[in-house]
Amino acid sequence: MLSPTEYETVAQNTLAFLNDTLEAADKLGVLELDMDADALRIEHQNGKVWIVSKHRLTQQIWLASPLQGGLHFEWNATNQQWVLSSNKTLATTLEEDLCPLLSDLFSLAA
């Protein structure tokens, strides 16, 4: 388990990385990205919204996806990734949702 400071650093770095990567991948300008201290809101021009947020109490990253529902990811220190109990990663989950909506394939793997 991460210390509170470690969790905050890893979680904030994750949100910033996702924001920067999606901004670069959105060549058609179909996404609106809004990041604050605790969450990244991703809205597609079709009206679908994804929210990636920190959940400090459980030290998880939560994803609200219009395609996959609510998912809770835990930090896997060995793989340095946020994962579900099924070992599916946050990066893979977002790629599955968002790649079909963007002009080019992209990778969210750090």
C-alpha positions in Angstrom: 0.0 0.0 0.0 1.2 3.5 -0.8 1.7 6.2 1.7 -0.8 9.0 1.3 1.9 11.2 -0.3 2.9 8.5 -2.7 -0.7 7.8 -3.6 -1.3 11.5 -4.3 1.9 11.7 -6.5 1.1 8.6 -8.5 -2.6 9.5 -8.9 -1.9 13.1 -9.9 0.8 12.0 -12.4 -1.7 9.5 -13.9 -4.3 12.2 -14.4 -1.8 14.6 -15.9 -0.4 11.9 -18.2 -3.9 10.9 -19.4 -4.8 14.6 -20.1 -1.6 15.3 -22.0 -1.8 12.0 -24.0 -5.4 12.4 -25.0 -4.9 16.1 -25.9 -2.1 15.1 -28.3 -4.1 12.2 -29.7 -7.2 14.3 -30.4 -6.2 15.4 -33.9 -9.9 16.0 -34.9 -10.7 18.1 -31.9 -13.6 15.9 -30.8 -12.7 15.7 -27.1 -13.1 18.3 -24.5 -10.8 17.7 -21.6 -11.2 19.3 -18.2 -8.8 18.5 -15.4 -8.8 19.7 -11.8 -7.0 18.6 -8.7 -9.0 15.4 -8.3 -10.5 14.4 -11.6 -10.2 14.4 -15.4 -13.4 14.9 -17.3 -13.4 13.7 -20.9 -16.3 14.7 -23.1 -16.7 13.5 -26.7 -18.6 15.7 -29.1 -21.3 13.0 -29.2 -22.1 13.9 -25.6 -20.6 10.8 -23.9 -18.6 11.7 -20.8 -15.8 9.8 -19.0 -14.6 10.8 -15.6 -11.3 9.5 -14.2 -11.0 10.5 -10.5 -8.9 10.0 -7.4 -10.5 8.2 -4.5 -8.1 8.9 -1.6 -9.9 6.8 1.0 -9.4 3.5 -0.9 -6.3 4.7 -2.8 -7.9 3.9 -6.1 -8.5 5.6 -9.4 -12.2 5.4 -10.3 -13.4 5.5 -13.9 -17.0 6.4 -14.8 -17.4 5.2 -18.4 -20.6 5.4 -20.5 -19.5 2.2 -22.2 -18.2 0.1 -19.3 -19.8 1.6 -16.2 -18.1 2.4 -12.9 -14.7 0.7 -12.4 -12.3 0.9 -9.5 -8.5 0.5 -10.3 -5.9 -0.3 -7.7 -2.2 0.6 -8.0 0.0 -2.4 -8.9 3.5 -1.5 -7.8 5.1 -4.4 -9.6 3.7 -3.4 -13.0 3.5 0.3 -12.3 -0.1 0.4 -13.5 -3.6 0.9 -12.3 -5.5 -2.4 -12.6 -8.8 -4.0 -12.0 -9.1 -7.3 -10.0 -9.1 -9.0 -13.4 -5.7 -7.4 -14.1 -7.2 -5.2 -16.9 -5.5 -1.9 -16.8 -6.9 1.6 -16.8 -4.9 2.4 -19.9 -6.4 -0.6 -21.8 -9.9 0.3 -20.6 -9.7 3.9 -21.8 -8.0 2.8 -25.1 -10.9 0.4 -25.8 -13.4 3.2 -25.2 -11.7 6.1 -26.9 -9.7 4.7 -29.8 -12.8 4.1 -31.9 -13.8 7.8 -31.5 -10.5 9.3 -32.5 -8.8 9.5 -35.9 -5.7 7.5 -34.9 -4.8 4.7 -32.6 -2.9 5.8 -29.5 -1.4 4.2 -26.5 -2.0 5.3 -22.9 0.7 2.9 -21.6 3.3 4.9 -19.9 
